[in-house]
Amino acid sequence: LAPVRVEVREASRGSILRYKADRGPVAFVLLTFAVHLAVWWYATPGLAALSIVPLTLLSVFVAPINHHHQHLNSFRSALLNRGYELVLALQTGVAPYAWVLHHNLGHHRNYLNQRPHAQADESTWTRVDGKTMGRIEYTIDLLLRHQSDIYQVGLKHPTQLRSLLLMKLPLYGLLAALIWLSPLNTLLVFLVPAFFTLTHTIWATYEHHAGCETADPLSASVNRDNRLFNWLSGNLGLHTAHHLRPGVHWSL
């Protein structure tokens, strides 16, 4: 029955999206980006500062959409996917292909390796002595080293690393244009909320695996079957299934 379910949920051949289920997430991402732009363009610096928290709250819900897109691109067109990733990056603080390297090619392949002194998992939750990190310790540790880990994984995957570096050009170009036009509002509307969103993303991933048995992939993830949580996160609560079949569309 699985092929039938996939066929039913796929978008029509004339659609720019690969799956119908992505209509809502893509619309939400574009709407929240429009809100960012409106605040950046019209708000005074004082109002922009007051908007940091609500903009961050919006971007927090964009983050899992970014995760899903990096596992299975939303659009049929490569050009649309790359443009969409720039919009996602400006809201979540995660550059195009950074998820692919750190998460897909790093964490997903190595999450069962939590051995002391040989911590292959890029999102490791253990200290070198083998003890479990606290949530704050994990968040700070991963926040400080995730960039270097991206490039370490990239050395093993030069094609994806090259894509990451090439996509830095339009991303930094957009940021440079925003800063040139309105430096303070760019800081308050894009850079600060994106940093807070990235920090929250790392904070949220702690509960996915911390303290779990890592000898068996069926016991190595924490699952949440709350319907509201899974509706808001695109089924991220079904984490064991995600690790067993990371290439399957989030709606399936």
Backbone hydrogen bonds, N-H to C=O, Kabsch-Sander energy under -0.5 kcal/mol:
donor,donor_aa,acceptor,acceptor_aa,energy
5,R,1,L,-1.9
6,V,2,A,-2.2
7,E,3,P,-2.2
8,V,4,V,-2.2
9,R,5,R,-1.8
10,E,6,V,-1.3
11,A,18,R,-1.8
15,S,12,S,-1.9
18,R,74,S,-2.6
20,K,9,R,-1.7
21,A,9,R,-0.5
22,D,19,Y,-1.5
23,R,20,K,-2.1
26,V,22,D,-2.5
27,A,23,R,-2.2
28,F,24,G,-2.5
29,V,25,P,-2.6
30,L,26,V,-2.4
31,L,27,A,-2.3
32,T,28,F,-2.8
33,F,29,V,-2.0
34,A,30,L,-2.0
35,V,31,L,-2.0
36,H,32,T,-2.2
37,L,33,F,-2.6
38,A,34,A,-2.5
39,V,35,V,-2.5
40,W,36,H,-2.7
41,W,37,L,-2.4
42,Y,38,A,-2.7
43,A,39,V,-1.9
48,A,44,T,-2.9
49,A,45,P,-2.2
50,L,46,G,-1.7
51,S,47,L,-1.1
52,I,49,A,-1.2
55,L,51,S,-2.6
56,T,52,I,-2.2
57,L,53,V,-2.5
58,L,54,P,-2.0
59,S,55,L,-2.3
60,V,56,T,-2.2
61,F,57,L,-0.8
61,F,58,L,-0.9
62,V,58,L,-0.6
62,V,59,S,-0.6
63,A,59,S,-1.7
65,I,61,F,-0.5
66,N,62,V,-2.1
67,H,63,A,-2.2
68,H,64,P,-2.4
69,H,65,I,-2.4
70,Q,66,N,-2.1
71,H,67,H,-1.1
72,L,68,H,-2.2
76,R,16,I,-2.5
81,N,77,S,-2.0
82,R,78,A,-2.3
83,G,79,L,-2.2
84,Y,80,L,-2.6
85,E,81,N,-1.9
86,L,82,R,-1.3
87,V,83,G,-1.5
88,L,84,Y,-2.3
89,A,85,E,-2.5
90,L,86,L,-2.1
91,Q,87,V,-0.8
91,Q,88,L,-0.5
92,T,88,L,-2.1
93,G,89,A,-2.3
95,A,93,G,-0.6
98,A,95,A,-2.0
99,W,95,A,-0.7
101,L,97,Y,-2.1
102,H,98,A,-2.6
103,H,99,W,-2.2
104,N,99,W,-1.9
105,L,100,V,-2.7
107,H,102,H,-2.4
108,H,103,H,-2.9
109,R,106,G,-0.6
110,N,106,G,-1.5
111,Y,107,H,-1.6
113,N,110,N,-2.2
114,Q,112,L,-1.0
118,A,115,R,-1.8
120,A,118,A,-1.6
121,D,113,N,-1.4
124,T,121,D,-1.4
127,R,131,K,-3.0
130,G,127,R,-1.9
133,M,125,W,-3.0
138,Y,134,G,-2.6
139,T,135,R,-2.3
140,I,136,I,-2.5
141,D,137,E,-2.6
142,L,138,Y,-2.6
143,L,139,T,-2.2
144,L,140,I,-2.1
145,R,141,D,-1.4
146,H,142,L,-1.6
149,D,145,R,-2.1
150,I,146,H,-2.0
151,Y,147,Q,-1.6
152,Q,148,S,-1.9
153,V,149,D,-2.6
154,G,150,I,-2.1
155,L,151,Y,-1.5
156,K,152,Q,-0.6
156,K,153,V,-1.2
157,H,153,V,-0.7
157,H,154,G,-0.5
161,L,157,H,-2.2
162,R,158,P,-2.5
163,S,159,T,-1.8
164,L,160,Q,-2.4
165,L,161,L,-2.5
166,L,162,R,-2.4
167,M,163,S,-2.3
168,K,164,L,-0.9
169,L,165,L,-0.6
169,L,166,L,-0.9
171,L,167,M,-1.5
172,Y,168,K,-3.1
173,G,169,L,-2.1
174,L,170,P,-2.4
175,L,171,L,-2.2
176,A,172,Y,-2.5
177,A,173,G,-2.1
178,L,174,L,-2.4
179,I,175,L,-2.7
180,W,176,A,-2.5
181,L,177,A,-2.0
182,S,178,L,-2.6
186,T,182,S,-2.2
187,L,183,P,-1.9
188,L,184,L,-2.3
189,V,185,N,-2.8
190,F,186,T,-1.8
191,L,186,T,-2.2
192,V,187,L,-2.7
194,A,190,F,-2.0
195,F,191,L,-2.0
196,F,192,V,-2.4
197,T,193,P,-2.5
198,L,194,A,-2.5
199,T,195,F,-2.5
200,H,196,F,-2.4
201,T,197,T,-2.5
202,I,198,L,-2.2
203,W,199,T,-2.5
204,A,200,H,-2.9
205,T,201,T,-1.6
206,Y,202,I,-0.8
206,Y,203,W,-0.8
207,E,204,A,-0.7
208,H,205,T,-1.3
209,H,205,T,-0.6
209,H,206,Y,-1.0
210,A,206,Y,-2.0
212,C,209,H,-2.5
213,E,219,S,-0.7
219,S,216,D,-2.1
222,V,208,H,-2.7
224,R,237,G,-2.3
230,N,226,N,-2.3
231,W,227,R,-2.1
232,L,228,L,-2.4
233,S,229,F,-2.0
234,G,230,N,-0.9
235,N,230,N,-2.8
238,L,235,N,-1.5
239,H,237,G,-1.7
242,H,238,L,-1.7
243,H,239,H,-2.1
244,L,240,T,-2.1
245,R,241,A,-2.4
248,V,245,R,-1.8
252,L,249,H,-2.1
